[in-house]
Amino acid sequence: MKILLVKFRNIGDVLLTTPLISNLRNVYPEAQIDYTVNKETESMLLLNPNLNQIIPYDRESIKSLPLIKRIWKEIEFIRSFKKSSYDIVINLTDGDRGNLIAWFSNAPLRLGYKNKNLFFKKSITHEMPEQKLRHTVEQTLDPLRALNLSITNRSVEIFWSEEDEKLIDKNLVDVDNFIHIHPVSRWLFKCISDSTMSKIIDYCELELGVKVVLTASKNKFEINKINNILSHTKSSPINFAGKFSLKQTAALNKKANIFIGVDTSIMHVSAANNTPVLAFFGPSGACNWGPWDNTKTESGYTEINGHQVMGIHRVFSESRVCQPCGKDGCSGSKVSDCLMSLDFEKIRNNIKDMLDEQVN
């Protein structure tokens, strides 16, 4: 049995498909399970023992080519899957590239979402339900339902190396208890105000007496945002912004008491690590993207917006009628008003409650 999974989306989206991988491995213990993803997201799958091969699609490199070469590279990549003679191809995205891979694979079983383009009508043999107001973890398990296969777990998983673990231990030699804060996203409209984030840091450090460890990617914008947040703080948190890779950040997060951050891939990593999450949500919806509790069998995010809880995780959100809007800020401003006016007293109470739960 040879199975191919297809997911050309972002880092967090790929991580949330890991329950599908483990369930497929449980049903087909001897199968070859391969996965093709965008190159920048493959780190979410590296070292996953349930995968045989990760096939990266280097979209940035291909996009930089002249038009004719780009088209040829696309065709070459898509046609390469036919040689592998897959039995099942599961397209977890609704884009044309995934449909073409499924079609050209000639696999007997090809699962995907209904495409309005009649050209792709025959690209799938088994249609999965449309993505509605359900959590992404549940949506990614739909292929199992379409094939009448059992679902034995819903745990999101991430793996890192011993070298990553040792590097983090080396950097946290004198730090026992700490709060991991990842205050930034590459999408500005998902961020809360710098002044509110600085207050959160000072509250944790100066009033609760718990060390704060900050992380961010090496992206220049994220580094600048961290520096601006720190310019408002009175305390001195540990700043690891731009220092660690995604997997190293995951290893660090596993050692934290709780995690505080915005709707980004590190939030999903924290939930995968079973590290309690306090996440700020604005234009995106918790019903689809809230931090998933691995001990639960169904989502706890049943409301459209507002403060919600799933197991050890909390989503902090206002209850505006416009939420979630799915837009890149209000009126195209790249800034979401619903994230600029959060009630700091309520945030304080949530942080205190989460730390108290760790003690009890």
Summary of the structure (lengths in Angstrom):
residues: 360
radius of gyration: 21.1
end to end distance: 47.5
largest distance: 62.7
contacts: 1192
relative contact order: 0.11
helix: 42%
strand: 16%
